[in-house]
Amino acid sequence: MGFELCGKVGLVRSLVVSPPLRGRGLGKMLVTFAESKARLEGAEELFLPTISARFFFEQMGYEGIQRCLAPEALQNTAEFSALKALH
């Protein structure tokens, strides 16, 4: 669904818009939908590991932090660990 819930913390993931479709607001709609769904399921905070889409998510109100500062529950997820191993 675009996020993984770990208690009250959500890990946003798997959101992508194909290059030919970018610039039409689809990315913002996907993020807004994932945020709404995460809140409905109990998330109080959302984190997003990204490098390639950092500017886009900063425009959506996300702030950059070091991965080591993410909550431990997120650092223990397979998704977070796999991304961390790439860097």
VEXFI-226179 format. One record per residue (C-alpha): residue in one letter; z, y, x. Coordinates in pm, 1 decimal, padded with zeros to 6 digits. Each point is the difference from the previous one (the first is absolute). Layout:
N
<r aa="A" pz="Z" py="Y" px="X"/>
...
***
This chain:
87
<r aa="M" pz="00000.0" py="00000.0" px="00000.0"/>
<r aa="G" pz="-00018.8" py="00228.4" px="00303.4"/>
<r aa="F" pz="00367.2" py="-00019.5" px="00094.8"/>
<r aa="E" pz="00270.9" py="-00248.4" px="00090.8"/>
<r aa="L" pz="00351.6" py="00057.0" px="-00131.5"/>
<r aa="C" pz="00300.4" py="-00068.6" px="00224.2"/>
<r aa="G" pz="00304.0" py="00087.5" px="-00205.2"/>
<r aa="K" pz="-00020.1" py="00371.9" px="-00076.7"/>
<r aa="V" pz="-00260.2" py="00062.1" px="00272.5"/>
<r aa="G" pz="-00373.6" py="-00052.9" px="-00039.9"/>
<r aa="L" pz="-00267.0" py="-00065.4" px="00260.8"/>
<r aa="V" pz="-00333.2" py="00152.1" px="-00106.2"/>
<r aa="R" pz="-00291.5" py="-00211.9" px="00116.2"/>
<r aa="S" pz="-00346.6" py="-00126.3" px="-00073.0"/>
<r aa="L" pz="-00139.7" py="00325.3" px="-00136.4"/>
<r aa="V" pz="-00356.5" py="00069.7" px="00107.6"/>
<r aa="V" pz="-00302.6" py="00179.9" px="-00134.6"/>
<r aa="S" pz="-00343.5" py="-00103.7" px="00122.0"/>
<r aa="P" pz="-00159.5" py="00273.7" px="00214.7"/>
<r aa="P" pz="-00288.6" py="00068.6" px="-00242.5"/>
<r aa="L" pz="00252.4" py="00065.0" px="-00279.4"/>
<r aa="R" pz="00233.0" py="00229.3" px="00192.1"/>
<r aa="G" pz="00042.9" py="00364.6" px="-00095.8"/>
<r aa="R" pz="00013.1" py="-00071.0" px="-00373.4"/>
<r aa="G" pz="00376.5" py="-00010.1" px="-00045.1"/>
<r aa="L" pz="00017.9" py="-00380.7" px="-00019.5"/>
<r aa="G" pz="00245.9" py="-00022.9" px="00289.6"/>
<r aa="K" pz="00237.6" py="00245.9" px="-00163.1"/>
<r aa="M" pz="-00023.2" py="-00193.6" px="-00326.1"/>
<r aa="L" pz="00080.9" py="-00327.7" px="00180.0"/>
<r aa="V" pz="00300.1" py="00153.7" px="00176.4"/>
<r aa="T" pz="00130.6" py="00160.6" px="-00319.0"/>
<r aa="F" pz="-00033.6" py="-00330.6" px="-00185.6"/>
<r aa="A" pz="00177.4" py="-00194.9" px="00277.0"/>
<r aa="E" pz="00278.5" py="00260.4" px="00013.1"/>
<r aa="S" pz="00048.8" py="-00013.6" px="-00377.4"/>
<r aa="K" pz="00004.3" py="-00379.7" px="-00003.2"/>
<r aa="A" pz="00246.1" py="-00007.7" px="00290.9"/>
<r aa="R" pz="00234.3" py="00242.6" px="-00179.3"/>
<r aa="L" pz="-00016.0" py="-00210.0" px="-00317.1"/>
<r aa="E" pz="00099.9" py="-00303.9" px="00204.5"/>
<r aa="G" pz="00298.9" py="00181.3" px="00154.6"/>
<r aa="A" pz="-00125.8" py="00154.6" px="00323.2"/>
<r aa="E" pz="00187.0" py="00314.1" px="00095.7"/>
<r aa="E" pz="-00181.9" py="00051.1" px="00328.1"/>
<r aa="L" pz="-00349.5" py="-00092.9" px="00123.3"/>
<r aa="F" pz="-00120.1" py="-00057.7" px="00354.3"/>
<r aa="L" pz="-00353.6" py="-00039.6" px="00125.4"/>
<r aa="P" pz="-00100.4" py="-00136.4" px="00341.5"/>
<r aa="T" pz="-00333.1" py="00161.9" px="00088.5"/>
<r aa="I" pz="-00182.2" py="00167.7" px="00281.6"/>
<r aa="S" pz="-00354.2" py="00026.8" px="-00132.7"/>
<r aa="A" pz="00097.6" py="00167.1" px="-00329.8"/>
<r aa="R" pz="00291.2" py="00209.8" px="00121.8"/>
<r aa="F" pz="-00159.4" py="00335.3" px="-00086.5"/>
<r aa="F" pz="-00088.2" py="-00116.1" px="-00352.3"/>
<r aa="F" pz="00355.5" py="-00115.0" px="-00070.6"/>
<r aa="E" pz="00152.4" py="00312.3" px="00149.6"/>
<r aa="Q" pz="-00205.7" py="00195.1" px="-00253.3"/>
<r aa="M" pz="00158.5" py="-00222.7" px="-00267.5"/>
<r aa="G" pz="00349.0" py="00106.2" px="00114.3"/>
<r aa="Y" pz="00085.1" py="-00283.3" px="00239.1"/>
<r aa="E" pz="00167.1" py="00083.8" px="00331.6"/>
<r aa="G" pz="-00059.1" py="-00175.4" px="00329.1"/>
<r aa="I" pz="00289.6" py="-00186.3" px="00160.5"/>
<r aa="Q" pz="00027.9" py="-00247.2" px="00283.6"/>
<r aa="R" pz="-00030.8" py="-00358.8" px="-00119.6"/>
<r aa="C" pz="00334.2" py="-00087.7" px="00156.3"/>
<r aa="L" pz="00164.0" py="00244.2" px="-00245.6"/>
<r aa="A" pz="-00126.7" py="-00185.7" px="-00306.5"/>
<r aa="P" pz="00265.7" py="-00191.2" px="-00195.3"/>
<r aa="E" pz="00079.7" py="-00342.7" px="00144.0"/>
<r aa="A" pz="-00101.7" py="-00170.3" px="-00325.5"/>
<r aa="L" pz="-00356.3" py="00129.5" px="00051.8"/>
<r aa="Q" pz="-00007.8" py="-00082.8" px="00369.5"/>
<r aa="N" pz="00069.7" py="-00362.9" px="-00093.7"/>
<r aa="T" pz="-00302.3" py="-00032.9" px="-00231.3"/>
<r aa="A" pz="-00305.9" py="-00193.2" px="00117.7"/>
<r aa="E" pz="-00225.2" py="00300.1" px="-00073.1"/>
<r aa="F" pz="00207.2" py="00241.2" px="00208.5"/>
<r aa="S" pz="00041.1" py="-00248.6" px="00285.5"/>
<r aa="A" pz="-00372.8" py="-00072.0" px="00014.4"/>
<r aa="L" pz="-00085.3" py="00371.3" px="00011.9"/>
<r aa="K" pz="00268.7" py="00067.1" px="00258.0"/>
<r aa="A" pz="-00140.2" py="-00276.2" px="00222.7"/>
<r aa="L" pz="-00338.6" py="00173.2" px="00009.7"/>
<r aa="H" pz="00136.7" py="00312.8" px="00168.1"/>
***
